[in-house]
Amino acid sequence: MGAIGKVLLGLGAVLVAVGLLLIGLERLGIRSWRLPGDIAIQRDGFAFYFPLGTSILISIVLTLLLTFWAWLSARGR
């Protein structure tokens, strides 16, 4: 159970770091996170935004990170 606690603390630290980074970027005036492929529809009294391109990018990055982590773990055995 101690290992799970360390992983959760690590993930929490990463989330805090990402949150602080986003706040800092917003204060610098960098707010646009829309990538090509993101769906944005605006009509009178209605707005819809689905970050499809962003979701795909996040999925690819997380897949690469987890694959690298698994490779490092298997290599250490």
Phi, psi and omega in degrees: 000335180296326180292322179296319178298319178294320178296315180296320176296320178296316178296321177297318178296321178295317179297320177297317180297317179295319178298316178295322177297316180295320178296317179297318179295323179294322178293333177278355178095008179265103184238342187278112178249011183283126179256161173300134183105344175287139183259122178229121179236125178233127176230179177296117178073014183213135175220134179227130179225123176234113185279069183296310179298319179295319179296319179295317179297315178297320179298317180295315181297315180295322177298316178296317179296315181291325176295317178296319179296316179295321178296317178295321179295317180291328180290331181281350182277000000 
